[in-house]
């Protein structure tokens, strides 16, 4: 909690950048709304539970924000600690490696949750997004499980950054590829068969499908939630173990302040 409070206070101190960050996402929502209006009435691929392409893409934007924040964002945070010289001071505190790994996920989760709420409200108020069938309990459960599952990638990325002072860029590219082929902005059914098969296996696929089911259908999200829970139970402990090993090596090699 102390780590999360610290990171939030630092983030809020840069009000202009915070506002700009939120507005960039709002512009994405507006762009996809007008794209959907441009092709309204045209034949489209199966959008699943989404009532329109705009609804489909809006969930893609919102969930991608959560995925990127809780995965790439954690690795970037460790890199920032290295560059500003605060990582050594942080490690010297009476804090366990697990507590540090989880604490660094606090800010990305808080900010991504705020952004998701803004985008969904904007879609409903300004662009007529139908939320009459939304299962809000399922909405919250999916949001938490997506963040938890993707934080495993973030913690593992932080471990790589500790070991070699790089890695967040590669993780960003990997996350981009995962979201692209797993149904962020177009259905996986339009992909070539071999790529569709890969996309259906990505944990991000369950994130998009479950979130859309909770938001637009009000049911059917439970199976996707269980798949994300299974991924979290397996991947998060492994990622924390990697982070612990990387921290041990960084201390032994004197690399905590190296950048």
C-alpha positions as CSV (number, residue, x, y, z in Angstrom):
1,X,0.0,0.0,0.0
2,X,2.9,2.4,0.8
3,X,4.4,1.7,-2.7
4,X,1.1,2.3,-4.3
5,X,0.4,5.6,-2.4
6,X,3.9,6.8,-3.3
7,X,3.5,6.1,-7.0
8,X,0.0,7.7,-7.1
9,X,1.3,10.8,-5.4
10,X,4.1,11.1,-7.9
11,X,1.7,10.5,-10.8
12,X,-0.7,13.2,-9.6
13,X,2.1,15.7,-9.3
14,X,2.4,15.7,-13.1
15,X,-1.1,17.0,-13.7
16,X,-0.6,18.1,-17.3
17,X,0.9,14.7,-18.4
18,X,-1.9,12.9,-16.5
19,X,-4.6,14.8,-18.3
20,X,-2.9,14.4,-21.6
21,X,-2.6,10.7,-21.1
22,X,-6.3,10.4,-20.4
23,X,-7.3,12.6,-23.4
24,X,-5.2,10.5,-25.8
25,X,-7.3,7.5,-24.8
26,X,-10.5,9.5,-25.3
27,X,-9.4,10.5,-28.8
28,X,-8.9,6.8,-29.6
29,X,-12.6,6.2,-28.5
30,X,-13.8,9.0,-30.7
31,X,-11.8,7.8,-33.7
32,X,-13.2,4.3,-33.5
33,X,-16.7,5.7,-33.1
34,X,-16.4,7.5,-36.4
35,X,-14.8,4.5,-38.1
36,X,-17.9,2.5,-37.0
37,X,-20.2,5.2,-38.4
38,X,-18.3,5.2,-41.7
39,X,-19.0,1.5,-42.3
40,X,-22.4,1.3,-40.6
41,X,-24.6,-1.2,-42.4
42,X,-21.8,-2.9,-44.2
43,X,-21.3,-6.6,-43.9
44,X,-19.0,-7.4,-41.0
45,X,-17.4,-10.4,-39.4
46,X,-18.9,-12.0,-36.3
47,X,-18.6,-9.5,-33.5
48,X,-19.6,-12.0,-30.8
49,X,-21.6,-10.4,-28.0
50,X,-20.9,-6.8,-29.1
51,X,-24.0,-5.1,-30.6
52,X,-21.8,-3.0,-33.0
53,X,-18.3,-2.5,-34.2
54,X,-18.0,0.6,-32.0
55,X,-18.9,-1.5,-28.9
56,X,-16.5,-4.2,-30.0
57,X,-13.6,-1.8,-30.5
58,X,-14.4,0.2,-27.3
59,X,-13.9,-2.9,-25.2
60,X,-10.7,-3.6,-27.2
61,X,-9.4,-0.1,-26.2
62,X,-10.4,-0.4,-22.6
63,X,-9.0,-3.9,-22.0
64,X,-5.8,-3.1,-23.9
65,X,-5.3,-0.2,-21.6
66,X,-5.5,-2.6,-18.6
67,X,-3.2,-5.2,-20.3
68,X,-0.5,-2.7,-21.2
69,X,-0.6,-0.9,-17.9
70,X,-0.3,-4.0,-15.7
71,X,2.2,-5.7,-18.0
72,X,4.6,-3.3,-19.7
73,X,3.9,-0.6,-17.1
74,X,5.5,-2.6,-14.2
75,X,8.8,-3.2,-16.2
76,X,8.9,0.5,-17.1
77,X,8.4,1.4,-13.4
78,X,11.5,-0.7,-12.4
79,X,13.5,0.9,-15.2
80,X,12.4,4.4,-13.9
81,X,13.5,3.4,-10.4
82,X,17.0,2.5,-11.8
83,X,17.3,5.7,-13.8
84,X,16.3,8.0,-10.9
85,X,18.5,6.2,-8.5
86,X,15.7,5.2,-6.1
87,X,15.9,1.5,-6.5
88,X,18.7,1.0,-4.0
89,X,16.9,3.0,-1.4
90,X,13.7,1.0,-2.0
91,X,15.4,-2.3,-1.7
92,X,17.1,-1.2,1.5
93,X,13.6,-0.9,3.1
94,X,12.2,-3.7,5.3
95,X,10.1,-5.0,2.4
96,X,9.8,-8.5,0.9
97,X,10.4,-9.1,-2.8
98,X,6.8,-10.3,-3.2
99,X,5.5,-7.1,-1.6
100,X,7.6,-5.0,-3.9
101,X,6.4,-6.9,-7.0
102,X,2.8,-6.6,-6.0
103,X,3.1,-3.0,-4.8
104,X,4.6,-1.8,-8.1
105,X,1.4,-3.1,-9.8
106,X,-0.8,-0.8,-7.7
107,X,-0.5,2.4,-9.7
108,X,-0.9,0.7,-13.2
109,X,-4.1,-1.0,-11.9
110,X,-5.5,2.2,-10.4
111,X,-4.9,4.3,-13.4
112,X,-6.1,1.7,-15.9
113,X,-9.3,1.2,-13.9
114,X,-9.9,5.0,-14.0
115,X,-9.4,5.1,-17.7
116,X,-11.7,2.1,-18.4
117,X,-14.4,3.8,-16.4
118,X,-14.0,7.1,-18.3
119,X,-14.1,5.3,-21.7
120,X,-17.1,3.2,-20.9
121,X,-19.0,6.2,-19.5
122,X,-18.0,8.3,-22.6
123,X,-19.3,5.5,-24.8
124,X,-22.6,5.4,-23.0
125,X,-23.2,9.1,-22.5
126,X,-21.8,10.6,-25.8
127,X,-22.2,7.7,-28.3
128,X,-25.2,5.8,-27.1
129,X,-23.5,2.6,-26.0
130,X,-26.1,0.2,-24.7
131,X,-25.3,-1.0,-21.1
132,X,-28.8,-2.2,-20.2
133,X,-27.7,-5.9,-20.1
134,X,-24.4,-5.3,-18.2
135,X,-23.5,-7.6,-15.4
136,X,-21.6,-5.1,-13.2
137,X,-20.4,-7.8,-10.8
138,X,-19.0,-9.7,-13.8
139,X,-17.5,-6.4,-15.1
140,X,-15.6,-5.9,-11.9
141,X,-14.5,-9.5,-11.6
142,X,-13.2,-9.5,-15.2
143,X,-11.3,-6.2,-14.6
144,X,-9.6,-7.6,-11.5
145,X,-8.7,-10.9,-13.1
146,X,-7.4,-9.3,-16.3
147,X,-5.1,-7.0,-14.2
148,X,-4.0,-9.9,-12.1
149,X,-3.2,-12.2,-15.0
150,X,-1.4,-9.6,-17.0
151,X,0.6,-8.5,-13.9
152,X,2.4,-11.8,-14.2
153,X,3.9,-10.6,-17.5
154,X,4.7,-7.2,-15.9
155,X,6.5,-8.8,-13.0
156,X,8.4,-11.1,-15.3
157,X,9.4,-8.1,-17.4
158,X,10.6,-6.3,-14.3
159,X,12.8,-9.3,-13.5
160,X,14.3,-9.1,-17.0
161,X,14.9,-5.3,-16.5
162,X,16.7,-6.0,-13.2
163,X,18.9,-8.6,-14.9
164,X,19.9,-6.8,-18.1
165,X,18.7,-3.2,-17.7
166,X,16.5,-3.7,-20.7
167,X,13.5,-5.7,-21.8
168,X,10.4,-3.5,-21.5
169,X,10.4,-2.7,-25.2
170,X,10.4,-6.3,-26.2
171,X,7.6,-7.0,-23.7
172,X,5.7,-4.1,-25.2
173,X,6.0,-5.6,-28.7
174,X,4.9,-9.0,-27.4
175,X,1.8,-7.5,-25.7
176,X,1.0,-5.6,-28.9
177,X,1.1,-8.8,-30.9
178,X,-0.9,-10.7,-28.4
179,X,-3.7,-8.2,-28.2
180,X,-3.7,-7.8,-32.0
181,X,-4.3,-11.4,-32.8
182,X,-6.6,-12.2,-29.9
183,X,-9.5,-9.9,-30.8
184,X,-8.8,-6.4,-29.6
185,X,-9.9,-4.4,-32.7
186,X,-11.1,-7.1,-35.0
187,X,-12.5,-10.7,-34.5
188,X,-10.0,-13.5,-34.6
189,X,-12.3,-15.2,-37.2
190,X,-10.9,-12.9,-39.9
191,X,-7.3,-14.1,-39.4
192,X,-5.7,-16.9,-41.4
193,X,-6.5,-20.3,-39.9
194,X,-3.1,-20.9,-38.4
195,X,-3.0,-17.4,-36.8
196,X,-6.6,-17.8,-35.6
197,X,-5.6,-21.0,-33.7
198,X,-2.7,-19.1,-32.0
199,X,-5.0,-16.2,-31.1
200,X,-7.6,-18.5,-29.5
201,X,-4.9,-19.7,-27.1
202,X,-3.8,-16.3,-25.9
203,X,-4.8,-15.3,-22.4
204,X,-5.8,-12.0,-23.8
205,X,-8.5,-13.7,-25.9
206,X,-10.3,-14.7,-22.7
207,X,-9.9,-11.2,-21.4
208,X,-11.6,-9.6,-24.4
209,X,-14.3,-12.2,-24.7
210,X,-15.2,-12.3,-21.0
211,X,-15.2,-8.5,-20.7
212,X,-17.6,-8.2,-23.8
213,X,-19.9,-10.9,-22.4
214,X,-20.1,-9.2,-19.0
215,X,-20.7,-5.7,-20.6
216,X,-23.1,-6.5,-23.4
217,X,-24.7,-9.9,-22.6
218,X,-24.7,-10.0,-18.8
219,X,-23.7,-13.7,-18.8
220,X,-21.3,-16.1,-20.3
221,X,-18.2,-14.5,-18.8
222,X,-17.7,-17.1,-16.1
223,X,-15.7,-19.5,-18.3
224,X,-13.3,-16.8,-19.5
225,X,-12.9,-15.7,-15.9
226,X,-12.0,-19.2,-14.8
227,X,-9.4,-19.4,-17.6
228,X,-7.8,-16.1,-16.5
229,X,-7.9,-17.3,-12.8
230,X,-6.1,-20.5,-13.8
231,X,-3.5,-18.5,-15.7
232,X,-3.0,-16.2,-12.7
233,X,-2.6,-19.0,-10.2
234,X,0.1,-20.5,-12.4
235,X,1.9,-17.5,-13.9
236,X,1.9,-15.0,-11.0
237,X,3.8,-17.1,-8.5
238,X,6.3,-18.1,-11.3
239,X,6.8,-14.4,-12.2
240,X,7.4,-13.4,-8.5
241,X,9.9,-16.2,-8.2
242,X,11.7,-14.9,-11.3
243,X,11.6,-11.4,-9.8
244,X,13.1,-12.7,-6.6
245,X,15.9,-14.5,-8.4
246,X,16.6,-11.4,-10.5
247,X,16.7,-9.2,-7.4
248,X,19.2,-11.6,-5.7
249,X,21.4,-11.5,-8.8
250,X,21.3,-7.8,-9.1
251,X,22.4,-7.4,-5.5
252,X,25.1,-9.9,-5.9
253,X,26.5,-8.3,-9.1
254,X,26.0,-4.7,-7.8
255,X,23.6,-3.8,-10.6
256,X,20.8,-2.2,-8.6
257,X,22.1,1.3,-9.4
258,X,23.5,0.4,-12.8
259,X,21.7,1.7,-15.9
